[in-house]
Amino acid sequence: MKKTLLSLCLSLGLLAGAQAAQTDASAAPKISAQTLHNLSWTPLVPPVTQEVTLGGTKIDQGEIQGAVAAFSLPADRGSLEIVLTSLVTGKTVYAPNVLVLDEQMRPAAFYPASYFPYEKPGLVSSDRLEGTLKLTPALGQKQIYLLVYTTQRDLQSTTQMVNPAKAYAAGVGNAVPDIPDPVARHTPVGTLSLKVSAEQKAGNVMIGQLFPSSEPAAAPAMIGDTAKPAPEAKPAEPMLAESDDYFNGAIKKAVQAGEIDKALKLLSEAERLGSKTARKTFIDSVKR
């Protein structure tokens, strides 16, 4: 049941236009739950740009080899856009793979190293591997997780770069010289830059389960201090029939248009105002 629900969530993101390079999380190397829970997860609260030097935390398990970076992201601030950059240092670079986990630390999406292609230097940027992740956490979660690692296969590969003289000549419109291009060796350490922003666009990959599961879930792993829970809110009064009809119609139209993120926001607002039918409308619309 769990796998079915997770696959459906990923399918919704793909139907909304997610990039084809994203693959099923089942394709990622297996990592034990104990290893995941033992990692120190660095919280990133958007908007934020953070540079990380890899080397302190490592995983040598199965295909995974070398330094890793572990981040937690808020799941209650709408959709997230994450630009992940691995900077070329000299003639070496770290080839990143990204595993996205939901609040229960279940694998939800996987981005292999091929998702982060080489980008030649520009006026204000250097040689790098770079890719953009667009994620939409499912309702009811507080946080999701991002694990960046490299593999034995990646370490055996290299990245063909562009000679700086060629890049400059092309940039200013001069004839490109016929000179060899350098090659960057892949290493188990490196430097990453992450730019995280909350955004309202469609086309994101759904992270977590949209519908309740009949299987018990492990307690979520919280990062940092656990705040005292706020007093329970008073249940909203039942929504007027006219308002209920309006939200249900808007949800149906959003799902039919592939605007899953918009439909989720309408669902959230409708339930906050007391709707008892919006969730069923959303689920039925998705199934159709």
C-alpha positions in Angstrom: 0.0 0.0 0.0 2.8 2.4 1.0 4.7 1.8 -2.3 1.4 2.4 -4.3 0.7 5.7 -2.5 4.3 6.9 -2.9 4.3 6.1 -6.6 1.0 8.0 -7.1 2.5 11.0 -5.4 5.6 10.9 -7.7 3.3 10.4 -10.7 1.4 13.6 -9.8 4.6 15.6 -9.8 5.6 14.1 -13.2 2.1 14.8 -14.7 2.5 18.4 -13.6 5.6 18.6 -15.8 8.6 17.6 -13.7 11.9 17.1 -15.7 12.4 13.7 -17.2 15.8 13.2 -15.6 14.1 12.6 -12.2 13.8 8.9 -11.5 12.0 6.7 -9.0 13.5 6.6 -5.6 13.8 2.8 -5.9 16.6 3.4 -8.3 18.8 5.0 -5.6 21.4 3.0 -3.6 19.9 1.5 -0.4 20.8 3.3 2.8 20.0 1.8 6.2 17.5 3.6 8.4 20.1 3.6 11.2 22.6 5.4 9.0 20.0 8.1 8.0 19.0 8.7 11.6 22.6 9.0 12.7 23.4 11.8 10.3 23.5 15.4 11.4 20.9 17.2 9.3 21.5 20.9 8.7 18.3 22.9 8.6 17.9 25.2 5.6 15.0 27.8 5.8 14.2 29.6 2.5 15.2 31.9 1.1 18.8 30.9 1.7 22.0 30.4 -0.1 24.6 28.2 1.6 28.0 27.0 0.6 29.2 23.7 2.1 32.7 22.2 2.0 32.3 18.4 2.0 34.7 16.1 4.0 33.5 15.8 7.6 30.6 13.4 7.2 31.1 10.3 5.1 29.1 7.2 4.1 30.9 4.1 2.8 27.9 1.8 2.3 27.2 -0.3 -0.9 27.6 2.0 -3.9 27.8 5.2 -1.8 31.4 6.3 -1.3 32.9 9.4 0.2 31.6 12.6 1.8 27.9 13.4 2.1 25.8 16.5 2.9 22.5 16.2 4.8 19.9 18.9 4.9 16.4 19.4 6.3 13.9 21.7 4.7 10.5 23.0 5.9 7.6 21.2 4.3 4.9 23.7 5.4 5.9 26.7 3.3 4.6 25.6 -0.1 6.7 24.4 -3.0 10.5 24.6 -2.9 13.0 25.3 -5.7 16.6 24.2 -5.0 19.5 25.0 -7.2 22.3 22.6 -6.3 25.8 23.5 -7.6 29.0 21.5 -7.3 32.0 23.8 -7.9 35.0 22.7 -9.9 38.2 23.3 -7.9 41.3 23.2 -10.0 40.7 20.1 -12.1 38.6 18.2 -9.6 34.8 18.2 -8.9 32.3 16.3 -6.7 29.6 14.5 -8.8 26.5 14.9 -6.7 23.5 12.5 -6.4 20.5 13.6 -4.4 18.0 11.4 -2.5 14.9 13.2 -1.2 13.1 11.8 1.8 9.7 12.6 3.3 9.1 13.5 6.9 9.2 9.8 7.9 12.6 9.5 6.2 11.1 7.3 3.4 12.8 7.7 0.0 10.5 9.8 -2.2 12.6 11.1 -5.2 16.1 10.4 -6.6 18.3 12.6 -8.8 21.4 10.8 -10.2 24.6 12.5 -11.0 23.5 12.8 -14.7 20.8 15.3 -13.5 23.6 17.8 -12.7 25.4 18.5 -16.0 28.5 20.5 -16.6 27.9 24.3 -17.0 30.7 26.3 -18.5 32.0 29.5 -16.8 30.3 32.8 -17.3 31.0 36.4 -16.4 30.1 35.8 -12.7 30.2 32.0 -12.5 32.9 29.4 -12.7 33.0 25.8 -14.0 30.4 23.7 -12.2 27.9 20.9 -12.2 24.4 22.2 -11.6 20.8 21.2 -11.5 17.5 22.5 -10.2 15.1 20.5 -8.0 11.4 21.5 -7.8 9.6 19.8 -4.9 6.1 20.1 -3.5 5.8 18.5 0.0 2.5 16.8 0.6 0.1 18.3 3.2 0.6 17.5 6.9 4.4 17.3 7.0 6.7 19.7 8.9 9.9 18.9 7.1 11.6 16.8 4.4 15.2 15.8 3.9 17.9 16.1 1.2 20.9 13.8 1.2 23.7 14.6 -1.3 26.3 11.8 -2.0 28.5 10.4 -4.7 29.0 6.8 -5.8 31.8 4.4 -6.8 30.7 4.7 -10.4 30.9 8.5 -10.3 34.4 8.4 -8.8 35.5 6.4 -11.8 34.3 9.0 -14.2 35.4 12.5 -15.3 33.9 15.7 -16.5 34.9 17.3 -19.8 35.2 21.1 -19.3 35.6 24.0 -21.6 38.9 25.8 -21.9 38.6 29.3 -20.3 40.1 30.9 -23.4 37.4 29.3 -25.5 34.6 30.4 -23.1 36.0 34.0 -23.2 36.3 34.1 -27.0 32.8 32.8 -27.4 31.5 35.3 -24.8 32.9 38.3 -26.6 32.2 37.1 -30.1 35.8 36.3 -31.1 37.0 33.3 -33.1 37.2 30.3 -30.8 40.8 29.0 -30.6 41.5 25.4 -31.5 43.0 24.4 -28.1 42.3 21.3 -25.9 39.7 21.4 -23.1 40.7 20.4 -19.6 39.2 17.4 -17.8 38.0 17.4 -14.2 38.5 14.3 -12.1 35.7 13.2 -9.8 36.6 13.2 -6.1 35.0 12.0 -2.9 35.1 15.5 -1.4 34.2 18.9 -2.9 32.3 22.2 -2.5 28.6 22.6 -2.9 26.4 25.6 -3.1 22.6 25.4 -2.4 20.1 28.1 -3.2 16.7 27.4 -1.7 13.6 29.4 -2.3 9.9 28.9 -1.7 7.8 29.4 -4.9 4.3 28.9 -6.2 5.0 27.3 -9.6 3.5 24.1 -10.9 5.7 21.3 -12.3 7.1 20.1 -9.0 7.8 16.6 -7.7 5.4 15.6 -4.9 7.3 14.5 -1.7 5.4 12.4 0.8 2.0 10.8 0.8 -1.1 12.7 -0.2 -3.6 10.1 1.2 -3.6 8.4 4.7 -1.8 5.0 4.8 -3.2 2.0 6.6 0.4 1.0 7.6 1.9 2.5 10.8 4.7 5.0 10.2 7.8 5.5 12.2 7.9 8.6 14.4 9.3 11.5 12.4 12.9 12.4 13.1 12.9 16.1 14.2 15.9 18.4 13.7 17.0 20.8 16.5 15.0 21.6 19.6 11.4 20.5 19.8 9.2 23.3 20.6 6.3 23.0 23.0 3.1 22.2 21.0 0.7 25.0 20.6 -2.8 24.8 22.1 -5.2 22.8 19.9 -7.1 25.1 17.6 -10.9 25.2 17.9 -12.5 23.3 15.0 -13.8 25.5 12.2 -17.6 25.8 11.8 -19.0 23.9 8.8 -18.7 25.7 5.6 -21.7 27.2 3.8 -22.9 25.1 0.9 -22.2 27.9 -1.6 -18.6 28.2 -0.4 -18.1 24.5 -0.4 -19.4 24.3 -4.0 -17.0 27.1 -5.0 -13.9 25.4 -3.6 -14.8 22.0 -4.9 -15.3 23.4 -8.4 -12.0 25.3 -8.2 -10.2 22.2 -7.0 -11.5 20.1 -9.9 -10.5 22.7 -12.5 -7.0 23.0 -11.0 -6.4 19.2 -11.1 -7.8 19.0 -14.6 -5.3 21.7 -15.7 -2.5 19.8 -14.0 -2.0 22.5 -11.4 -1.6 20.2 -8.5 0.1 22.8 -6.3 -2.8 25.2 -6.7 -5.3 22.4 -6.0 -3.4 21.5 -2.8 -3.5 25.2 -1.7 -7.3 25.3 -2.4 -7.8 22.1 -0.4 -5.8 23.5 2.5 -7.8 26.7 2.6 -11.1 25.0 2.2 -10.4 22.7 5.1 -9.2 25.6 7.2 -12.6 27.3 6.6 -14.5 24.1 7.6 -15.1 22.2 4.4 -15.8 18.5 4.9 -15.9 17.6 1.2 -12.9 19.3 -0.3 -10.4 16.4 0.4 -12.7 13.8 -1.2 -13.2 16.1 -4.2 -9.4 16.4 -4.5 -8.8 12.7 -4.2 -11.6 11.8 -6.7 -10.3 14.4 -9.2 -6.8 13.0 -9.0 -8.0 9.4 -9.5 -9.9 10.5 -12.6 
